[in-house]
Amino acid sequence: MKKIVLKTTLFLSPILLIWLLTYFFYATDKGDLLRLGYIWDKKEFNGKKLFAKDYAMEKAYTGVSELKFKKKERFRLMHLGDSFSKLYSNQLAKYGGPILYFEPLLQARPNYPNSMSTICGLLNSGFFDTVQVDYVLLECVERSVINHALRVEPGTLLTIDSLMVRKERNTEPAEPKEQLFSARPFKFIWSNLVYLFKDKVDFSPVYRVSTTQQLFSTEEHKLIFLDGDIEALNYKNNPEAVSRLTSVLNAISTLLQNKGIKLMVMIAPDKYDVYYPYIEDKEDFDESLFFNFYNKQSKNYINVDAMSVLSKAVQIKKDIYLYDDTHWSPIASDLMSQEIFRLIKENNDIEQN
Amino acid sequence: MKSSLSDLEYLCRKHFDMLFNTWHFAVFLPIVFILYWLLSNKALRYQNILLLVASYYFYACWDWRFLFLLIFSTLLDFYTGLKMERSVTTRHKKTWFWLSVLVNLGFLAVFKYYNFFISSFTEFLSPLGMKVHPSTISIILPVGISFYTFHGLSYVVDIYKGRIKGEKDFIDYSVFVSFFPLLVAGPIERATHLLPQIKQKRVFNYDKALDGLRQILWGLFKKVVIADNCASIANMVFNDSSHYTGVALLLGALFFTIQIYGDFSGYSDIALGVARLFGIELLQNFSYPYFSRDIAEFWRRWHISLSSWFRDYLYIPLGGSNGSNWMRIRNTFIIFTVSGLWHGANWTFVIWGMLNALFIMPSIIYKTNRKNMDIVAQGKLLPSVKEAISMLITFCLTVFAWIFFRSENVAQAFSYISRMLNFWDGTGLSQSRTILSTAGLLFLSLIALFFTIEWLGREQRYAIATMGRGRKRIIRYSFYFLITISLFLFGGKDQQFIYFQF
């Protein structure tokens, strides 16, 4: 019996070794980029620890899923968007309130979550007759915003009843169970070998490039970002597509104005775009011209220029975006919340005058 | 994939189940194995107690609530077995026999078929203008009930027929019923085959244990690499079959055909391999069914433990192949219909069973069902043209029948087939190209390699049993290592074993 146990252990030992390395150094609880890129977690950056205070902030906003709709409700600002929108509700409440958050899980599908279709759906159903807001803040990440505009469904109907049903039915997808047989250990080892020589591994959607200066609280001068940021350049750098985007947003703004609501639009810049000036070797990397085109468009809504705010911030502060994630950090959430309410105040001053 | 499991039940199982390809089992098995053989120097009883405790733990990980049902079923058959053994009169013996049969089948009927019969009855009355609204009950199907119930039934029938004596040792009998490798998805063992092994002292045999590991490896390859990856594609087509047409639907059916074989025979290989690690030989459950030359041969090679169970405990008591043609036709239809129903509470399974009855009928009527008893192209590398054509026809018939097996309902099955027959639809051709590119050239090559290995190993108990014999050890072990690596590279699809829902 001993012989077979020893032989089997010996036979499996290379796989066991790879598995152990993956177990200790593959980050399952860190940022999405480390996970997607199978990047070795050197344990030097821990966003949860670094921003523990911000993540522990007491909830100071109301979610739409909490509303009972038994009486009319009034909020200063309702905000909705993609995964970025989950990051700054408390900060918004800190600078002005009360804040209503339209959770992504309640939003219009398909093209989940398409915030533009969602707003259309709420307008069509009379949602804003029951829930009164002064401002609607629509957020969308740069790499997806044109796609959402091209796929907007103005006929969407999101009644209060359907929201109640969605609240019951929609849940966050469960974390996938750790599989015994999974390619992860092999991908992990292979990708870290390849990253020594290349910026990207074939099966990974993550680029890992050197930067000219230290941008994050890590020892290395490295930047990791999603390949989607680059793939989207096809239409981000297309002035017609950007123009179409603005037309859609202007149309939505007009519809909201008919209800006495002001639209604010915040396009969360791609991490690649914000940190592009600091990439050491730009030979294979084209610059995004999205905000160049977008800022020149005529708008009848309040534009929250996140690119401008965050580009300036990156020059003086580290960790504006999280090193290991596609999303920005609480520092950026705070900066953007301040900017949003500065613009609201500015808009109020203009109206009063 | 259609299932009789409730959502909640499925969620519980996702967290606590003991699938053979999970971490839980990978830790469980070595611990039990080492403890088992450390106890081999002690009394046999300790080994059997360990097996029983391990088996109950194994089952409880699936659903602890139904452990009591399993124990009750075990107690019932043990007790009635003893009572039959000690019965003085035939009448008493019959009473105890029928008590056991009715209670066992009663549990099966309630847990598995209650809602099916109620809704079918309602649907039957509806066109007659009679509206009834019986309540269906929210029932969770106990894992393995179809399998351990049949274990118990075969035991009581064998005692009733005088083939075996009632087992007096409850521990030994419980191990027979609950032996964990076969507890949730077979093979369906016979008391005459398994009980003597349980009652006999097992001595560790290195070659047997190594053989067991080899069979486990091959079983895992069939399940994790072949079946689970085919499942992704089959599910893609079947779950959205109304959007596919022609050749694309044929491909979906083909991938399911491979999936169900890889899944079920893979599970059986793992079960047999695990049992061999403990010095126990289980009944072979699959013998390369897709190389069958006719449907009769197919049913001698597919799910052998179930088909032989129905043959011995239902077909032969009904008269078997004796008597007139009409009797033979009747018995064949009964067997296959019941077999279909055994698989699940859905008319699609019944139709699947009846289709197979229809396919086998000519050979029953003309008494050619025992024509192909040997192994196809035995001792040769390639089959003859006649054999190849026979295998192809048999394969096509089984693929056709599997469409019913896989479909959610009868309407979907018929819709699937009618759309599939539209071969000349250009959309179907482009869809099939998409399906094949989703599968990928590498995986398609792996399927081809898999069937090649199965073909070359068709004269063995499992395909790689003697593969590489005579070659240097480094070559053999490199081959095994490559198979192991492929489990990881192609794994991670997390598909349930199909037969767990039965």
Interface residues (C-beta under 8 A of the other chain):
Chain A: M1 K3 I4 V5 T8 F11 L12 I15 P176 K177 E178 Q179 L180 F181 S182 A183 R184 P185 F186
Chain B: K14 H15 N21 T22 W23 A26 P30 I34 W37 F204 Y206 A209 L210 L213 L220 V224 Y477 Y480 F481 T484 I485 L487 F488 L489 F490 G491 G492 D494
